[in-house]
Amino acid sequence: MATTAPEHADDINALRAMLAAATERAVRTDAANAELAAQNAQLKQINETAEERIARLYAMIKMLERAQYGRRSERLDEDQYRLALEEIETGLGAVRAEAEKLRPKTDATSRTRKTLPLHLERVEVVIEPEDAAGCEGLERILIGEDVSERLDVMPKKFRVIVTRRPKYAYKGHDGVIQAPAPARIIEAGIPTEALLAQIAVSKYADGLPLYRQQAIYARDKVELIPSVIN
């Protein structure tokens, strides 16, 4: 079967979109490489300057050692010592400043984040772009996507388990039937097994005393009675 013109048009549009995306990636790569080359050149210059300063500081320290332990004619007076020490301190400060420039930046844009734990539930949110001007109604071709992850939490929520046990009587027959009440850890107690487990874990594993849990539960107008839990 011959390919129709509209199908050819769709193929050309897809190729154009893929070419534009590839061109954009290449431009970004070239810019990143140029930035890295500039940084390498700067770091090389900083390293050479630091090595020169360090060599001068070593020479000055050797001079001070000779002045302290050498012949009397080589010894320095108090002013000379002070000037030498000030020169060493200034040189060390300059070396520290250059070393600080060599330290990689850790701002929000360059920091590498760790992958979030894989066992956590993932809720995907897809944000579709609006149609470009003049492209309304055209078929979209997916050529890539940016994916980011953020850590979210669902606050703990109390709920009430209402257990109903209907009673039945048979017409024309004596007697009443009813399902037996489910077993409870605390007889006639209000907390469920899940709530008791949560309180125990918070107290013994997380180090959260009962009086603090009482304050937390009170925000939801839930009263925690320690005498029932202990």
Summary of the structure (lengths in Angstrom):
residues: 230
radius of gyration: 37.8
end to end distance: 80.5
largest distance: 129.7
contacts: 373
relative contact order: 0.05
helix: 52%
strand: 3%
